[in-house]
Amino acid sequence: TTEDQLRPFNRSRVYMSDLESTLHYSLRVELAAHPVIKGEALSTLQRYISVLAKYFPGRPVVNNLLKSVDMWLKGEKDTELSYSSLRDALDNTAEVPNAALPEGVRWVGCQGSKPHFRRYPCGMWTLFHVLTVQAEEAADPQEVLQAMRSYIHSFFGCRACATHFENMAQESMSHVGTLSSAVLWLWSHHNHVNNRLAGALSEDPHFPKIQWPSPELCPSCHGVKNGEHTWNQAELLTFLRSHFSSEHLLSDYLE
Ligand code: FAD
C-alpha cells in the first residue's frame, strides 16, 4: 500500500470524522466486549460519558445524542447495566429528536497505510487531546484526565497500552493542578509513548513516531539552550489550543 491509496487529507489538521469514528468504535465496539457493566467500571463509564457530553465539540446532532445518553445514565439507579441497554441509548431507540451517533468508522487524519496501523488508538489520543483543550473553560483540571485514565484502565482494548498508561498516570497525573498543565501533561506523556514506540513494528512507516509537533508544524515551539533542544511551553500551549480547538476541526468526509 502506498501513500496515494490514502484518502487525501491535510497532515497538519484534526478531523471531526476521526473523532466521530473514535466515539463509534469506543461505544459500539470496545464497550460491547462487556455484556454487563457494574461497580467501578460503571462509574468509569458514567464519568467518561459525562465528559463527552460536556466537552465533545461535536455536531449538534451528535452532542444531543451524548447529552441524552448522559442523562439516561445519570437517571439509572441500578447497580449494573447491560451493554444492550446502553446500545439502545446510543442508537436512540427512544427516538429523541435530532440526536444520533453515526454508525461505522471513516478514518482521515488517523488512516494508516495498512489496516493494522493507526486508526482507533490514534483516534483515542486525538479525542483525549481535544477534550483537555475543550475543558480549559472548566473548573477542575483533573476531570478529563481522570475520566479518560479510568476509561483506558477499564476498557481500552490494547491491555499492554492500558498498563503502560496507568503506570505513567500513577506517577504524576495527580500533581496536575491547572487546566493548562493538564493540556501539557497529556502532550508530554504522549511524547514519552512516541519515544518508546519509535521504530517498533506497530509504527506505520508512512507516519513515523516523532517528538511532536515537528519544527515544521510549530517552529516557535522549539528552541535551543546551551546547545540542547528545549520546548517553549508558552508557545506550545498556544499551538495546542489552536490545533485541537473546535474552530479548527475539519469536517471533510462526514456523512
Ligand atoms: P498517535 O501516537 O496515535 O498520535 C495520533 C496523532 O496525534 C498524531 O498523528 C499526531 O498528529 C498527534 N500527536 C502525536 N504526538 C502528540 C503529542 N505528544 N501531543 C499531541 N498530539 C500528538 N501502542 C503500543 O504499541 N504500546 C503502548 O504501550 C501503547 N500505549 C498507548 C496508550 C494510549 C493511552 C493510547 C491511546 C495508545 C497507545 N498505543 C500504544 C498506541 C500508540 O500510541 C499509537 O496510538 C499507535 O501506534 C498509532 O500511532 P499514530 O502514528 O497514529 O500516532
Boltz pocket constraint, residues with backbone or C-beta under 6 A from the ligand:
constraints:
  - pocket:
      binder: B
      contacts: [[A, 11], [A, 109], [A, 110], [A, 117], [A, 118], [A, 119], [A, 121], [A, 122], [A, 123], [A, 124], [A, 125], [A, 126], [A, 129], [A, 152], [A, 158], [A, 160], [A, 161], [A, 162], [A, 164], [A, 165], [A, 186], [A, 187], [A, 188], [A, 189], [A, 190], [A, 191], [A, 193], [A, 194], [A, 197], [A, 202], [A, 203], [A, 204], [A, 207], [A, 208], [A, 209], [A, 210], [A, 212], [A, 213]]
      max_distance: 6.0
